[in-house]
Amino acid sequence: MITISVRELKSHWSDIENKLEHGETFQVLNRGRPTAKILPIEPKKILNWPDHLATAVPNKGKSAAETVIEDRGDR
């Protein structure tokens, strides 16, 4: 974790943003006291669901809203 001041955060944001993209974490100090932690965002997970049609709820001639209500039951 890299420790930086608020002043450094403001003046070097593009460098910090680049380091965040590469997984660095920052602790921000305001007057020497920790005030924030900046973490890189987690990459978007791609759902691998090859048989999604096989597990889909059958239509049964109803509208989508009716199917959802029926599928949810008492939830």
ZIVENRA-V725154 format. One record per pair of residues at least 4 apart in sequence whose ideal C-beta (glycine too) atoms are under 8 Angstrom apart, sorted by the first residue. I is the first residue (numbers start at 1). J is the second residue. Records with the same first field share a line. If there is no record, write none. Layout:
# ZIVENRA-V725154
I = J ; J
This chain:
# ZIVENRA-V725154
1 = 25 ; 26 ; 27 ; 37
2 = 19 ; 24 ; 25 ; 26 ; 27
3 = 26 ; 27 ; 29
4 = 8 ; 9 ; 12 ; 16 ; 26 ; 27 ; 28 ; 29
5 = 9 ; 28 ; 29 ; 30
6 = 10 ; 28 ; 29 ; 30 ; 35
7 = 11
8 = 12
9 = 13 ; 16 ; 26 ; 28
12 = 16
13 = 17
14 = 18
15 = 19
16 = 20 ; 26 ; 38
17 = 21
18 = 22
19 = 24 ; 26
20 = 24 ; 26 ; 38 ; 39 ; 40
21 = 40
22 = 40
23 = 40
24 = 40
25 = 37 ; 38 ; 39 ; 40
26 = 37 ; 38
27 = 34 ; 36 ; 37 ; 38
28 = 34 ; 35 ; 36 ; 37 ; 38
29 = 33 ; 34 ; 35
30 = 35
51 = 55
52 = 56
57 = 67 ; 71
59 = 67
60 = 67
62 = 66 ; 67 ; 70
63 = 67
64 = 68
65 = 69
66 = 70
67 = 71
68 = 72
